[in-house]
C-alpha cells in the first residue's frame, strides 16, 4: 500500500513539473514575440528623422547571390523596402499579406521588396520555408551599414518608402498607421501576379 501511495505521489509531482515546464516555455515564447508600444514609438520617432532625406545608394545581394545597387536596379522607380529577420515571428505572420500588397502595388509601379538581415543560405532557407513569391534582398546586418540609414532603430518588421526621386517618403513599423495610409490606395487594386523578377 505504501508503495502505491509513493508511486502516485511521484507521478503527480512529475505531472506538475511537466506542466510548469510547458507554462514557462509558453511564457518565454510570448515575451520573445511581444513588441512593446515603447519600442514601436521609438522606431517611429527615428523614422520621422530620416523622412525627406536622400536614400543611400546601397549595395546588396539578390536571393541568387547577384550583387546589385539601388541605383542600377531601382533607380528612378518608387521602392518600398520591408525589413525582416528570419527569427522574427511577426515577420513570418506578415508575409502572406505583404505578398498580396506587393502584387497590388505593382499596378502603381511600386516595387515592394523584403530585405532579410541574414546570410545568403539562411535567407534562402527562410524564403523556401515561407514559400515567398516576391523578390527578396539579402543584407546581413554586419555587412550592410546602409541598413542603419534606412532602418535607424533596427526594428523588424518595418518599412522604408523611397520615392522615384531617391528621397525617403515614409517609414515605420509594418502595420503602423503610416503603413496603412501608404497601402490604402493599393487595396482596391486586383492582385497582379507576374514572374518573380526585379523590374529593370
C-alpha positions in Angstrom: 0.0 0.0 0.0 2.8 2.4 0.9 4.5 1.7 -2.4 1.3 2.6 -4.3 1.0 5.9 -2.5 4.6 6.7 -3.2 4.2 5.9 -6.9 1.1 8.0 -7.1 2.7 11.0 -5.4 5.8 10.6 -7.6 3.6 10.6 -10.8 1.7 13.6 -9.5 5.0 15.5 -9.0 6.2 14.5 -12.4 3.0 15.8 -14.0 3.2 19.1 -12.0 6.8 19.6 -13.1 5.9 18.9 -16.8 3.0 21.3 -16.6 5.3 24.0 -15.1 7.9 23.5 -17.9 5.2 23.9 -20.5 3.9 27.1 -18.9 7.5 28.5 -18.7 8.1 27.7 -22.4 4.8 29.4 -23.4 5.7 32.4 -21.3 9.2 32.7 -22.8 7.7 32.5 -26.3 5.2 35.2 -25.5 7.9 37.5 -24.1 10.2 36.9 -27.2 7.4 37.7 -29.7 6.0 40.7 -27.7 6.8 44.1 -29.2 6.2 46.8 -26.7 4.5 50.1 -27.6 7.6 51.9 -26.4 9.7 50.0 -29.0 7.3 51.0 -31.7 7.2 54.6 -30.6 11.0 54.8 -30.5 11.2 53.3 -34.0 8.5 55.7 -35.4 10.5 58.7 -33.9 13.7 57.5 -35.6 11.9 57.0 -38.9 10.5 60.5 -38.7 14.0 61.9 -38.5 15.0 60.4 -41.9 11.9 61.4 -43.9 12.9 63.9 -46.6 16.5 62.7 -46.7 18.1 61.1 -49.8 18.3 57.3 -49.5 21.9 55.9 -49.7 22.8 54.1 -52.9 23.3 50.8 -51.1 24.9 47.6 -52.4 23.4 44.2 -51.5 22.6 40.8 -52.9 19.6 39.1 -54.6 18.5 35.7 -53.5 20.5 34.2 -56.3 23.7 35.8 -54.9 23.9 38.6 -57.6 25.4 41.8 -56.3 23.2 44.9 -57.1 23.0 48.5 -56.1 19.8 50.5 -55.5 20.5 53.0 -58.3 21.2 50.3 -61.0 18.3 48.1 -60.1 15.7 50.5 -58.8 16.9 54.0 -59.8 14.0 56.3 -60.9 11.4 53.9 -59.6 9.5 54.1 -56.3 10.6 51.3 -53.9 9.3 50.0 -50.6 11.9 48.1 -48.6 10.4 45.9 -45.9 13.0 44.9 -43.2 12.7 41.4 -41.8 14.6 38.9 -39.7 14.5 35.1 -40.0 14.0 34.9 -36.2 11.1 37.4 -36.0 7.7 35.8 -35.5 5.9 39.0 -36.6 7.8 38.9 -39.8 6.6 35.4 -40.6 3.0 36.3 -40.0 3.3 39.4 -42.1 4.5 37.7 -45.2 1.1 36.5 -46.8 -0.4 40.0 -46.6 2.9 41.6 -47.7 2.9 39.4 -50.9 -0.7 40.4 -51.7 0.1 44.0 -51.1 3.1 43.7 -53.3 1.2 42.2 -56.2 -1.4 45.0 -55.9 1.2 47.8 -55.6 2.7 46.8 -59.0 -0.3 48.5 -60.6 1.1 51.8 -59.5 4.6 50.9 -60.5 5.8 50.5 -56.9 8.1 47.6 -56.1 7.9 46.1 -52.6 11.0 44.2 -51.6 11.6 42.3 -48.3 15.2 42.9 -47.0 16.3 39.9 -44.9 19.1 40.6 -42.4 20.7 37.2 -42.6 23.4 35.5 -44.7 22.5 34.1 -48.1 22.0 30.4 -47.1 19.8 31.4 -44.1 17.8 33.7 -46.3 17.3 31.1 -49.0 16.1 28.6 -46.3 13.8 31.2 -44.9 12.3 32.0 -48.3 11.8 28.3 -49.0 10.2 27.6 -45.7 7.9 30.6 -46.0 7.2 30.0 -49.8 7.9 33.7 -50.5 6.9 34.5 -54.1 8.3 38.1 -54.4 11.8 39.2 -54.9 14.0 39.4 -51.8 17.2 41.2 -50.9 19.9 39.6 -48.7 21.5 42.0 -46.3 23.5 40.5 -43.4 23.4 43.3 -40.8 27.2 43.2 -40.1 27.9 43.6 -43.8 25.2 46.2 -44.6 26.0 49.5 -42.9 23.3 51.2 -45.1 20.6 49.4 -43.1 21.0 51.8 -40.3 20.4 54.8 -42.6 17.1 53.3 -43.8 16.0 51.5 -40.6 17.7 53.5 -37.8 16.3 51.6 -34.9 16.9 48.1 -36.5 13.2 47.4 -35.9 11.5 44.5 -37.6 9.2 44.2 -39.4 9.5 47.8 -40.6 9.4 49.5 -43.9 11.0 52.4 -45.7 9.4 54.0 -48.8 11.8 55.6 -51.2 10.3 57.8 -54.0 11.3 57.7 -57.6 13.5 60.7 -56.9 15.5 58.7 -54.3 14.1 60.7 -51.3 12.7 58.8 -48.3 9.0 59.4 -48.3 7.9 57.5 -45.2 8.9 54.7 -42.9 7.9 52.9 -39.7 6.7 49.7 -38.2 4.9 47.4 -40.5 1.1 47.6 -39.7 1.5 51.1 -38.3 -0.9 53.8 -39.2 1.6 55.2 -41.7 1.8 51.7 -43.4 -2.0 51.5 -43.6 -2.2 55.0 -45.1 0.5 54.2 -47.7 -1.1 50.9 -48.7 -4.7 52.0 -48.6 -4.9 53.0 -52.3 -3.4 49.7 -53.4 -6.0 47.6 -51.5 -8.6 48.3 -54.2 -6.3 47.0 -57.0 -6.6 43.5 -58.3 -3.8 41.1 -57.5 -1.3 41.4 -60.4 0.8 38.3 -60.4 3.9 38.5 -62.6 7.0 36.2 -62.7 9.3 36.7 -59.7 11.9 39.2 -61.0 13.0 42.7 -60.3 11.8 45.4 -62.6 14.6 46.8 -64.7 
